[in-house]
């Protein structure tokens, strides 16, 4: 089983995250930000990665530390669970439609973090979540998970759909990328021999 637990305690947040890459999409998410909980639940359900996440953050200040640190811890747990990445498919991509919205996500578990985020929102908040924090969440997750990650909204007008399609696209891309390739289950998927 490819599992990992990460505990991250700072003066701003206290976080415990456990992931099971070979799960069934079971989740228990509590960040203190309802819309963020909903998005991480979508990530778990559609990637089939089991995620348990408990976050206590300084939300009396704002959402920044909670959003950033929870994404950093989750990405770290995914990277830790993947180990040396032996046998994974490495690449994943998905078109994620949600009513009028269509989002394209592509990623490479390269060990070289990079984010291209071409997603725009027309309102400042979704529920109690600041929409400016979505890009920061994806950046933080890509950083510690070691992903080259591209997220692009091709069409969309409903802000809820735009956000959810991005997380579902990430989930479906991850599901493909972390799968073991039966043809090369014993090999690191790189000509360098390391990722």
Secondary structure in CASP SS format (residue, H / E / C, confidence):
PFRMAT SS
TARGET T0000
AUTHOR 0000-0000-0000
METHOD secondary structure of the structure
MODEL  1
X C 1.00
X C 1.00
X E 1.00
X E 1.00
X E 1.00
X E 1.00
X E 1.00
X E 1.00
X E 1.00
X C 1.00
X C 1.00
X C 1.00
X E 1.00
X E 1.00
X E 1.00
X E 1.00
X E 1.00
X E 1.00
X E 1.00
X E 1.00
X C 1.00
X C 1.00
X C 1.00
X C 1.00
X C 1.00
X C 1.00
X E 1.00
X E 1.00
X E 1.00
X E 1.00
X C 1.00
X C 1.00
X C 1.00
X H 1.00
X H 1.00
X H 1.00
X H 1.00
X H 1.00
X H 1.00
X H 1.00
X H 1.00
X H 1.00
X H 1.00
X H 1.00
X H 1.00
X H 1.00
X H 1.00
X C 1.00
X C 1.00
X E 1.00
X E 1.00
X E 1.00
X E 1.00
X E 1.00
X E 1.00
X E 1.00
X E 1.00
X C 1.00
X C 1.00
X C 1.00
X C 1.00
X C 1.00
X C 1.00
X H 1.00
X H 1.00
X H 1.00
X H 1.00
X H 1.00
X H 1.00
X H 1.00
X H 1.00
X H 1.00
X H 1.00
X H 1.00
X H 1.00
X H 1.00
X H 1.00
X H 1.00
X H 1.00
X H 1.00
X H 1.00
X H 1.00
X C 1.00
X C 1.00
X C 1.00
X E 1.00
X C 1.00
X E 1.00
X C 1.00
X C 1.00
X E 1.00
X E 1.00
X E 1.00
X E 1.00
X E 1.00
X E 1.00
X E 1.00
X E 1.00
X C 1.00
X C 1.00
X E 1.00
X E 1.00
X E 1.00
X E 1.00
X E 1.00
X E 1.00
X E 1.00
X E 1.00
X C 1.00
X C 1.00
X C 1.00
X C 1.00
X C 1.00
X E 1.00
X E 1.00
X E 1.00
X E 1.00
X E 1.00
X C 1.00
X C 1.00
X C 1.00
X C 1.00
X C 1.00
X C 1.00
X E 1.00
X E 1.00
X C 1.00
X C 1.00
X E 1.00
X E 1.00
X C 1.00
X C 1.00
X H 1.00
X H 1.00
X H 1.00
X H 1.00
X H 1.00
X H 1.00
X H 1.00
X H 1.00
X H 1.00
X H 1.00
X H 1.00
X H 1.00
X H 1.00
X C 1.00
X C 1.00
X E 1.00
X E 1.00
X E 1.00
X E 1.00
X E 1.00
X E 1.00
X E 1.00
X E 1.00
X C 1.00
X C 1.00
X C 1.00
X H 1.00
X H 1.00
X H 1.00
X H 1.00
X H 1.00
X H 1.00
X H 1.00
X H 1.00
X H 1.00
X H 1.00
X H 1.00
X H 1.00
X H 1.00
X H 1.00
X H 1.00
X H 1.00
X H 1.00
X H 1.00
X H 1.00
X H 1.00
X C 1.00
X E 1.00
X C 1.00
X H 1.00
X H 1.00
X H 1.00
X C 1.00
X C 1.00
X C 1.00
X E 1.00
X C 1.00
X C 1.00
X C 1.00
X C 1.00
X C 1.00
X C 1.00
X C 1.00
END
